[in-house]
Amino acid sequence: MLQPRELLENVELITPAFLAERGLRGLLLDLDNTLIPYGSYQDRAEIIAWAAELRRADIKLYLLSNATAKRAAFWLGKLDFVGVGLAGKPLQRSYRRALMAMQLPASQIGMVGDQLFTDILGGNIAGMYTIMVHPIVNNALPHTHLARRLERLVLKRYGHDWYGKDRRTQMKPETKL
């Protein structure tokens, strides 16, 4: 339940071709440290363009965030797709709501997030294709810092060196550590 199907450096590596190869027609997306730096309200034109590219390819997008409803609404207006804040991940109620809104089976949806114990666990329980991305920044809440330490241990158990070799090999070629 805690093993992501994919580990990627960032969401921009998820392209229409990437999704087609995996039979995915929709994405549930976490907000903080997945799409937008935690707590930030600064525009991220590259993420807005990325989301628009996916929508043009008929990929359904839905925001599933534990951020406040106000923060989620702010970003939904900029990203131009639907979703919810205060989702209560990994609880399944919000995942079921997203499935109904997207009108796709769980097997055709990818859950994308930066946290193992919320995004990945919830997506796996719901039967989705889980994709864990590296957090954009390391400025999260104190309990998130503790969770990150536990995540590293769990991922190492599955053979992933999230902060070592895996991270370097899955980055965009132009990105440097």
HURATA-V394195 format. One record per residue. N is the residue number from 1. RES is the residue in three letters. PSI is psi in radians with two decimals (none if undefined). Layout:
n,res,psi
N,RES,PSI
N,RES,PSI
This chain:
n,res,psi
1,MET,-0.37
2,LEU,0.17
3,GLN,2.05
4,PRO,2.63
5,ARG,-0.55
6,GLU,2.58
7,LEU,2.14
8,LEU,2.70
9,GLU,-0.71
10,ASN,2.92
11,VAL,-0.46
12,GLU,-0.23
13,LEU,-0.19
14,ILE,1.85
15,THR,2.93
16,PRO,-0.68
17,ALA,-0.76
18,PHE,-0.82
19,LEU,-0.74
20,ALA,-0.71
21,GLU,-0.44
22,ARG,0.07
23,GLY,0.47
24,LEU,2.35
25,ARG,-0.01
26,GLY,2.76
27,LEU,2.32
28,LEU,2.26
29,LEU,2.27
30,ASP,2.75
31,LEU,-1.22
32,ASP,2.19
33,ASN,0.14
34,THR,-0.98
35,LEU,-0.68
36,ILE,2.47
37,PRO,2.47
38,TYR,2.22
39,GLY,-0.09
40,SER,2.55
41,TYR,0.21
42,GLN,2.41
43,ASP,2.46
44,ARG,1.45
45,ALA,-0.62
46,GLU,-0.59
47,ILE,-0.68
48,ILE,-0.73
49,ALA,-0.69
50,TRP,-0.82
51,ALA,-0.72
52,ALA,-0.69
53,GLU,-0.74
54,LEU,-0.73
55,ARG,-0.69
56,ARG,-0.49
57,ALA,0.24
58,ASP,0.54
59,ILE,2.22
60,LYS,2.33
61,LEU,2.48
62,TYR,2.21
63,LEU,2.21
64,LEU,1.68
65,SER,2.55
66,ASN,0.03
67,ALA,2.92
68,THR,2.70
69,ALA,-0.65
70,LYS,-0.79
71,ARG,-0.77
72,ALA,-0.77
73,ALA,-0.70
74,PHE,-0.86
75,TRP,-0.56
76,LEU,-0.63
77,GLY,-0.63
78,LYS,-0.67
79,LEU,-0.36
80,ASP,0.79
81,PHE,3.10
82,VAL,2.97
83,GLY,-2.93
84,VAL,2.67
85,GLY,3.07
86,LEU,0.78
87,ALA,-0.44
88,GLY,0.53
89,LYS,2.44
90,PRO,0.21
91,LEU,2.50
92,GLN,-0.27
93,ARG,-0.80
94,SER,-0.57
95,TYR,-0.73
96,ARG,-0.71
97,ARG,-0.75
98,ALA,-0.74
99,LEU,-0.74
100,MET,-0.73
101,ALA,-0.66
102,MET,-0.36
103,GLN,0.80
104,LEU,2.64
105,PRO,2.64
106,ALA,-0.59
107,SER,-0.27
108,GLN,0.22
109,ILE,2.37
110,GLY,2.35
111,MET,2.09
112,VAL,2.18
113,GLY,3.01
114,ASP,0.00
115,GLN,2.25
116,LEU,-0.74
117,PHE,-0.05
118,THR,-1.20
119,ASP,-0.93
120,ILE,-0.79
121,LEU,-0.86
122,GLY,-0.74
123,GLY,-0.71
124,ASN,-0.74
125,ILE,-0.68
126,ALA,-0.14
127,GLY,0.41
128,MET,2.90
129,TYR,1.99
130,THR,2.36
131,ILE,2.03
132,MET,2.27
133,VAL,2.69
134,HIS,2.39
135,PRO,2.46
136,ILE,-0.82
137,VAL,2.87
138,ASN,0.94
139,ASN,0.54
140,ALA,-3.13
141,LEU,2.74
142,PRO,-0.71
143,HIS,-0.46
144,THR,-0.64
145,HIS,-0.73
146,LEU,-0.77
147,ALA,-0.67
148,ARG,-0.69
149,ARG,-0.76
150,LEU,-0.67
151,GLU,-0.80
152,ARG,-0.75
153,LEU,-0.78
154,VAL,-0.82
155,LEU,-0.66
156,LYS,-0.65
157,ARG,-0.60
158,TYR,0.10
159,GLY,0.31
160,HIS,2.22
161,ASP,1.39
162,TRP,-0.61
163,TYR,0.18
164,GLY,-2.11
165,LYS,-0.85
166,ASP,-0.74
167,ARG,-0.76
168,ARG,-0.66
169,THR,-0.27
170,GLN,0.23
171,MET,2.75
172,LYS,2.53
173,PRO,-0.60
174,GLU,-0.13
175,THR,2.40
176,LYS,2.53
177,LEU,none
